[in-house]
């Protein structure tokens, strides 16, 4: 039985239209981050333009952005093409 808090799609609405293999990759990343693993160990890269923002590669098409705001970890899944726009919004 999986007792993760990431099981329910209502808590992660960006996973709804995602293909199964990418969804599993995102969930495994979130599980590892929840366990306290370092983002660098998981293949993250820092976003140069923004301090404290990490990006994870999810397949060829998607990128997962991760940052902390008010002590809570925030996530945003964007396509590779929309990455620059997402960075500019921060």
BELLIN-V554971 format. One record per residue. SS is DSSP state (A for helix, B for strand, O for the rest). PHI is phi in radians with two decimals (NA if undefined). NEAR is the number of other C-alpha atoms within 10 Angstrom. Layout:
# BELLIN-V554971
ss:SS phi:PHI near:NEAR
ss:SS phi:PHI near:NEAR
This chain:
# BELLIN-V554971
ss:O phi:NA near:3
ss:O phi:-1.62 near:6
ss:O phi:-1.82 near:6
ss:O phi:-1.20 near:11
ss:O phi:-1.40 near:12
ss:O phi:-1.71 near:16
ss:O phi:-1.19 near:11
ss:O phi:-1.50 near:10
ss:O phi:-1.22 near:11
ss:O phi:-1.13 near:10
ss:O phi:-1.44 near:10
ss:O phi:-2.27 near:14
ss:A phi:-1.14 near:9
ss:A phi:-1.27 near:14
ss:A phi:-1.53 near:18
ss:O phi:-1.06 near:11
ss:O phi:-1.65 near:8
ss:O phi:-1.43 near:13
ss:O phi:-1.05 near:9
ss:A phi:-1.00 near:11
ss:A phi:-1.16 near:10
ss:A phi:-1.25 near:16
ss:A phi:-1.04 near:16
ss:A phi:-1.14 near:14
ss:A phi:-1.11 near:14
ss:A phi:-1.12 near:21
ss:A phi:-1.10 near:16
ss:A phi:-1.20 near:14
ss:A phi:-1.10 near:20
ss:A phi:-1.13 near:18
ss:A phi:-1.09 near:15
ss:A phi:-1.14 near:15
ss:A phi:-1.15 near:14
ss:A phi:-1.14 near:13
ss:O phi:-1.36 near:9
ss:O phi:1.67 near:9
ss:O phi:-1.28 near:13
ss:O phi:-1.25 near:11
ss:O phi:-1.03 near:17
ss:O phi:-1.12 near:11
ss:O phi:-1.12 near:9
ss:O phi:-1.62 near:14
ss:O phi:1.64 near:12
ss:O phi:-1.37 near:18
ss:B phi:-2.21 near:15
ss:B phi:-1.32 near:16
ss:O phi:-1.50 near:14
ss:O phi:-1.06 near:10
ss:O phi:-1.26 near:10
ss:O phi:-2.26 near:12
ss:O phi:-1.32 near:9
ss:O phi:1.47 near:12
ss:O phi:-1.91 near:19
ss:B phi:-1.97 near:21
ss:B phi:-2.22 near:20
ss:B phi:-1.99 near:20
ss:B phi:-1.52 near:19
ss:B phi:-2.05 near:20
ss:O phi:1.20 near:11
ss:O phi:-1.46 near:9
ss:O phi:-1.76 near:11
ss:B phi:-2.03 near:18
ss:B phi:-2.33 near:21
ss:B phi:-1.87 near:19
ss:B phi:-1.66 near:22
ss:B phi:-2.39 near:21
ss:B phi:-2.70 near:16
ss:B phi:-1.94 near:12
ss:B phi:-2.44 near:9
ss:O phi:1.00 near:6
ss:O phi:1.41 near:7
ss:B phi:-1.95 near:8
ss:B phi:-1.41 near:11
ss:B phi:-1.96 near:12
ss:B phi:-2.32 near:17
ss:B phi:-2.55 near:13
ss:B phi:-1.77 near:21
ss:B phi:-2.31 near:18
ss:B phi:-1.34 near:15
ss:O phi:-1.07 near:16
ss:O phi:-1.22 near:11
ss:O phi:-1.59 near:12
ss:A phi:-1.08 near:17
ss:A phi:-1.08 near:11
ss:A phi:-1.15 near:10
ss:A phi:-1.16 near:15
ss:A phi:-1.19 near:14
ss:A phi:-1.15 near:9
ss:A phi:-1.21 near:7
ss:O phi:-1.32 near:8
